[in-house]
Amino acid sequence: MAGAANWVPPALGARATITRQITASDVEAFARLTGDRNPLHFDASFAASTRVGALVVQGGLTTGLFNALVAMELPGPGSVFLHQEWDYPAPVFVGDTVTAEVEVVEARADKPITTLRCVARRTDGTEVLRGTCVTWTMLPE
């Protein structure tokens, strides 16, 4: 726990964002890694016949944007998830550009634990993911 002595909590209200277009190649790569070949992601006629009406990306690709934010930006290198809670109010369609944002809502001074509010939106402003995550930042000894 010596690394925890080096902990400087991020400021309340601090924010970070990442923007990425999610392509059919991303969907295919995710399917290769996970085995998720739901026809909603790959069969255009199937997807068109459903409520969503078009090919959608796997939810894990959207939540993956938060992996990058947490590990690289806020709280930053060495950070891992302790808890995640997600809602998906709207789909992300293949080809959409999504911006994910985290905001610090709590940062403990005694331990490298940070709670983040998370939201992701398509470029048209539609919210496609919202939730919270709790992170632990591993610091060098």
C-alpha positions as CSV (number, residue, x, y, z in Angstrom):
1,M,0.0,0.0,0.0
2,A,3.0,2.3,-0.1
3,G,1.8,3.5,-3.5
4,A,-1.4,4.8,-1.9
5,A,0.7,7.4,0.0
6,N,1.4,9.0,-3.4
7,W,-2.3,9.4,-4.2
8,V,-3.4,12.8,-5.2
9,P,-7.2,12.6,-5.8
10,P,-8.6,14.3,-8.9
11,A,-10.7,17.4,-8.4
12,L,-14.4,17.1,-8.0
13,G,-16.0,18.0,-11.3
14,A,-12.9,17.2,-13.4
15,R,-13.9,15.8,-16.8
16,A,-12.4,13.9,-19.7
17,T,-13.7,12.9,-23.1
18,I,-12.9,10.6,-25.9
19,T,-14.6,10.5,-29.3
20,R,-14.5,7.6,-31.7
21,Q,-16.4,6.4,-34.8
22,I,-17.4,2.8,-34.4
23,T,-17.1,0.9,-37.7
24,A,-18.1,-2.5,-39.0
25,S,-14.5,-3.6,-38.6
26,D,-14.7,-2.7,-34.9
27,V,-17.9,-4.8,-34.6
28,E,-16.2,-7.7,-36.3
29,A,-13.1,-7.5,-34.1
30,F,-15.2,-7.4,-31.0
31,A,-17.1,-10.5,-32.2
32,R,-13.8,-12.3,-32.8
33,L,-12.7,-11.5,-29.3
34,T,-16.0,-12.3,-27.5
35,G,-18.0,-14.5,-29.8
36,D,-20.9,-12.0,-29.8
37,R,-22.4,-12.6,-33.3
38,N,-25.9,-11.5,-32.5
39,P,-27.7,-10.9,-35.8
40,L,-28.5,-7.3,-34.6
41,H,-24.8,-6.6,-35.3
42,F,-24.3,-8.5,-38.5
43,D,-27.6,-9.3,-40.4
44,A,-28.9,-6.0,-41.9
45,S,-32.3,-7.5,-42.9
46,F,-32.8,-9.0,-39.4
47,A,-31.8,-5.7,-37.8
48,A,-34.1,-3.7,-40.1
49,S,-37.0,-5.9,-39.1
50,T,-36.6,-5.0,-35.4
51,R,-37.5,-2.0,-33.3
52,V,-33.9,-0.6,-33.8
53,G,-34.2,-0.8,-37.6
54,A,-30.5,-1.0,-38.4
55,L,-27.3,-2.7,-37.5
56,V,-26.2,-1.8,-34.0
57,V,-22.8,-2.2,-32.3
58,Q,-22.3,-4.4,-29.3
59,G,-22.7,-2.6,-26.0
60,G,-19.2,-3.6,-25.0
61,L,-17.7,-1.4,-27.7
62,T,-19.5,1.6,-26.1
63,T,-18.4,0.8,-22.6
64,G,-14.9,0.1,-23.9
65,L,-14.6,3.9,-24.5
66,F,-14.8,4.3,-20.7
67,N,-12.0,1.7,-20.3
68,A,-9.8,4.0,-22.4
69,L,-10.8,7.1,-20.5
70,V,-10.3,5.6,-17.1
71,A,-6.9,4.0,-17.9
72,M,-5.5,6.9,-19.9
73,E,-7.1,10.1,-18.8
74,L,-9.2,10.2,-15.6
75,P,-8.1,9.1,-13.1
76,G,-5.4,7.9,-15.4
77,P,-2.6,5.3,-15.8
78,G,-2.9,2.4,-13.3
79,S,-6.6,2.8,-12.9
80,V,-9.0,-0.2,-13.0
81,F,-12.7,-0.6,-12.4
82,L,-14.0,-1.8,-9.1
83,H,-17.7,-1.4,-10.1
84,Q,-19.7,-0.4,-13.1
85,E,-23.4,0.4,-13.5
86,W,-24.7,1.1,-17.1
87,D,-28.0,2.0,-18.7
88,Y,-28.3,2.0,-22.5
89,P,-31.2,4.4,-23.4
90,A,-30.6,4.3,-27.2
91,P,-28.5,2.2,-29.6
92,V,-25.2,3.0,-31.3
93,F,-25.5,2.2,-35.0
94,V,-22.6,0.9,-37.1
95,G,-20.8,4.0,-38.4
96,D,-21.9,6.3,-35.5
97,T,-19.4,8.6,-33.9
98,V,-19.7,8.5,-30.1
99,T,-18.3,10.8,-27.5
100,A,-17.9,9.4,-24.0
101,E,-17.4,11.6,-21.0
102,V,-16.5,11.0,-17.4
103,E,-16.9,13.4,-14.5
104,V,-15.4,13.0,-11.0
105,V,-18.3,13.0,-8.5
106,E,-16.2,11.6,-5.6
107,A,-12.5,11.1,-4.9
108,R,-11.3,9.7,-1.7
109,A,-8.3,11.3,0.0
110,D,-7.5,8.2,2.0
111,K,-7.5,5.6,-0.8
112,P,-7.0,5.9,-4.6
113,I,-10.7,5.4,-5.2
114,T,-12.6,7.7,-7.6
115,T,-16.3,7.6,-8.5
116,L,-17.2,8.9,-12.0
117,R,-20.4,9.8,-13.7
118,C,-20.4,8.5,-17.2
119,V,-22.3,9.5,-20.3
120,A,-21.9,8.7,-24.0
121,R,-23.7,10.4,-26.9
122,R,-23.9,10.1,-30.6
123,T,-23.0,13.2,-32.6
124,D,-26.8,14.1,-32.9
125,G,-26.7,14.5,-29.0
126,T,-28.7,11.2,-28.3
127,E,-27.5,9.7,-25.1
128,V,-26.6,6.1,-25.7
129,L,-25.1,5.1,-22.4
130,R,-25.2,6.5,-18.9
131,G,-24.0,5.3,-15.5
132,T,-21.4,5.4,-12.9
133,C,-18.2,3.6,-12.3
134,V,-15.8,3.3,-9.3
135,T,-12.1,3.0,-10.0
136,W,-9.0,2.1,-8.1
137,T,-5.7,3.6,-9.2
138,M,-2.7,1.4,-8.8
139,L,0.3,3.5,-8.0
140,P,4.0,2.6,-8.0
141,E,5.4,1.5,-4.7
